[in-house]
Amino acid sequence: MTSEYGGTKAAGFSSKLVAELKTVGMMMLYFACWLIPLLVVKNLLLEEYDVPLTRLSAAVIGALVLSKVVLVLEHVSLGSLTENRPAWLDVFLRTLLYAAGVAVVLLVEKAFEGRHEHGGFWSSLASVYEHRDIHHVWINVICVSAALLSYNVFAVIRRYLGEGGLTELLLKPLPPSG
């Protein structure tokens, strides 16, 4: 065994770090493919009403945060709720759990933005449902939930096919139909 600052442990740490960065990067790319079109559509719709546009960086940062949160939540066991039950239940419960988290974060974000206007965070949180762009929050929750649903479906498929199995399957030519 070598020291903590050289040799085997350092190589092991750096390979784990590279693997983690690759995983987060790929997941961020996946969620960015959902969030950037959402941002573009919202900006096109809001342009008509002279509402300030959201920057592309918001979608990229959102994709990064969402990726890291999902990576952490993937390690949360749903225990007996999904044990020995159909895979769709795991997909449904995880999507519901993640979507609820997204809703909470977006509502807290709106409350934080309006804390000065409403005299504090808690009164701002109470008035968040009356905020003029609460509908944008719900649109974001719905669209991100669709991204989470498809991600969770792919996660189950990856689990059944094994590491690299989904990629291999998608790179194969389709079998003849009929």
N, C-alpha and C positions, 0 to 999 in steps of 0.2 A: 504494500500500500504506500502511496506517495503522499507528499504533503498536501495541505489544503490549497496551497497557492500554486501548485504546479502538477504536472503529470496527469494521472488518471482522473482525479476529482475535477480538475479544471477542464479537462477534455470532456468529461461527462456533463459538467455544468454548461459548457458552451454548446454542446450538441443539443441539450434540452432547451436551451435558450433559443437556438436557431429553429428547432422544431416548433416551439411555442409561437415565435414570431411568424413563422410560415402559416401556422394554423390561424392565428389572429388575422393575418394579411388576407388569406383566402376567404375567411368568413366575412371580413370587412368588405372585400370586393363583392361578395354575394349580396350583402345587405345594401351596399352602395348601388348595386344594380336595381334595387327596389326603391331606395330613398331618392336617388337623383331624378328618376322620371316623376315621382310624386312631387318633388320640389318644382320641377319644370311645369307640370300641369297646374299646380297651385299658383305659381308666379304668372302664368299666362292668364289664369282666371282673375287674379287679383289686380293685374295690370289694368283691366277694364274699369276698376273702381278706384284707381289711384292709391292703392294701398302699397306701402313700402315692400319691396321685394326681399325675399330671403336669399342669402348668399349660398353659393355652392359649398363653401366650407362648412356650413351648418349640416348639410347632408353627409359630408365625409366624416365630420366629427361624430355625428349621430350614429353612423354605421360603425365607427370604431368603438364607441361606447357600447352599443348594442351587441357587437361581437364579443367583447370581453365579458359582459354580463351573461350572455348566453353560454359562453364557455364555462363560466363558474357554475351556472345553474344546471348545466348538463351533468354535473357531479352530484347533484342533489337527488337522492333516491326517493322515489314515490312509494317505496315499500310495498305493503300489502295491497295498496290501491290498484297497482298494475301487475303484481306478481301473479303468474299463471293466468293472465287474462289476455284478450286479443290486443295486438299492437296498436290498433286505432285508439284504444283507451289511453295509452301512454301519450300518443300524439295529441289527443284532445286535451288531456289534463295539463300537459306541458305548455301547449299553446295558450290555454286559459290562464295558467299561472304567469307565463311570460307577458301576455297581453295585459293582465291586471297590473303587473309591474310597470309596464310602459304607460298605462293610464295614470297611475299614481305619480310617476316621475313627471309627466307632462302637466298634470294638474298642479303639482308642487312648483314646477317651473313658472307657470302662469301666476301663482300666488306670490312667488318671490319677486317677479317682475312688477307686480302691483302693490307691493308692501308699503311704499311711500304714499301712494295715492289713497290707500284705504286705512292708513294709520297703524300699520303693523302686519306681520305675516298672517296671524290667525284670522283677523278680520278680512284680509285679502283672500285667504283660502275660502272663507265662508262666502265671499262674493264672486268667486271664480266662475260659478255656474251662470252668473248673469253677465259675464264678460262678453264684449262684442264679438270676439273671435273664438268663443268656446266651440263653435262648429268646426273650426280648423283643428282644434285639439282632437275632436272625435274622428275627423277624417284621418288624421295622423295615426290614431289608435287603430282604426279599421285597416288601413293600408299596411301598417307595421305588423298587425296581427296576421294578415294574409302572408306576409313574408315569413313570419315565425311558423305559421302552419306548414308552408311548403318546406321550410328548413327542417322541421320536426319529421315530416314525411320522409325526406331524404335521409335523415339521421337513422330512421328505422331501416330503410332500405340498405344503407351502408352497413348497418349492424348485421343484417342477414347475409349480405354478400361478402363481408370481410373487407379488410384494408385494401383499397385499390380496386375492389370489385365493381363498384358503380362506374368508375372511370373506364375500366376495361369494357364493361357492358355498353357504355355510351359510345365508345370508339369502334365497336364492332359494326359491320354492316347489318342492316335489318334482315331477318330471315324472310324467305318468300311468303307472301300472304296467301291465305286460302288454303 
